[in-house]
């Protein structure tokens, strides 16, 4: 009986070390890659230029006609132009095609 009680007790330091390691692993596998992805998306949106083919987060494909501070005017079809927030632009359509071929 005495042996069982000794096996159940752990050092509180071991628990803290395990929690710390879990947080480090969580950071490197979940948080850090998401931050990098958000940073590259922000750079892409800031560098939008007239003539770039893009895809919105809703799946609308178009060509950039005009870029303002917060909005982008896209030519989606003949004589059809739609204004989107820059945050609604997902990626360059050529980048999407290369990502689909990698899968």
C-alpha positions in Angstrom: 0.0 0.0 0.0 2.8 2.3 0.8 4.4 1.7 -2.6 1.2 2.9 -4.4 1.1 6.2 -2.6 4.7 6.9 -3.5 4.1 6.2 -7.2 1.1 8.6 -7.4 2.9 11.6 -6.0 4.8 13.7 -8.6 7.0 16.7 -8.2 5.1 20.0 -8.9 8.1 21.0 -11.0 7.5 18.2 -13.4 3.9 19.3 -14.0 5.1 22.9 -14.7 7.8 21.7 -17.1 5.3 19.5 -19.0 2.9 22.5 -19.2 5.7 24.7 -20.5 6.7 22.2 -23.1 3.1 21.8 -24.2 2.9 25.6 -24.6 6.1 25.8 -26.6 5.0 23.0 -29.0 1.5 24.7 -29.3 3.2 28.0 -30.2 5.5 26.5 -32.9 2.9 24.3 -34.5 -0.2 26.4 -34.3 0.4 30.1 -33.5 3.6 30.9 -35.3 2.6 29.5 -38.7 -0.7 31.4 -38.5 1.1 34.6 -37.8 3.4 34.1 -40.7 0.5 33.5 -43.0 -1.3 36.6 -41.8 1.9 38.7 -42.3 2.3 37.5 -45.9 -1.3 38.1 -46.7 -1.0 41.6 -45.3 2.1 42.3 -47.5 0.3 41.0 -50.5 -2.8 43.2 -49.9 -0.5 46.3 -49.4 1.3 45.5 -52.7 -1.8 45.2 -54.9 -1.4 46.9 -58.2 -3.6 47.6 -61.2 -3.8 44.5 -63.5 -3.2 41.9 -60.9 -5.5 38.9 -61.0 -6.9 38.1 -57.6 -9.4 35.8 -55.8 -11.6 37.1 -53.0 -12.3 35.2 -49.8 -15.8 34.5 -51.2 -14.3 33.0 -54.4 -14.9 35.8 -56.8 -12.1 36.0 -59.5 -11.2 39.3 -61.0 -8.6 41.7 -62.2 -7.7 44.8 -60.2 -8.7 48.0 -62.0 -8.3 50.5 -59.2 -6.6 50.5 -55.7 -7.6 52.9 -52.9 -6.5 53.0 -49.3 -9.1 50.5 -48.0 -10.9 49.3 -51.2 -10.1 47.6 -54.5 -12.2 47.8 -57.7 -12.2 44.5 -59.5 -13.2 43.8 -63.1 -15.0 40.5 -62.8 -16.7 40.3 -66.3 -17.3 42.5 -69.3 -18.6 45.8 -68.0 -19.0 44.4 -64.5 -16.9 46.1 -61.8 -17.2 45.4 -58.1 -15.7 47.2 -55.2 -14.2 45.1 -52.3 -12.4 45.8 -49.1 -8.7 45.0 -49.3 -9.2 42.5 -46.4 -11.6 40.5 -48.7 -8.8 39.8 -51.2 -7.5 36.3 -50.5 -4.6 35.8 -52.9 -3.2 36.2 -56.4 -5.0 33.7 -58.6 -1.7 32.3 -59.9 -0.7 31.6 -56.3 -4.0 29.7 -55.8 -3.3 27.6 -58.9 0.1 26.6 -57.7 -1.2 25.7 -54.2 -3.9 23.5 -55.8 -1.3 21.6 -57.9 0.8 21.0 -54.8 -2.0 19.0 -53.1 
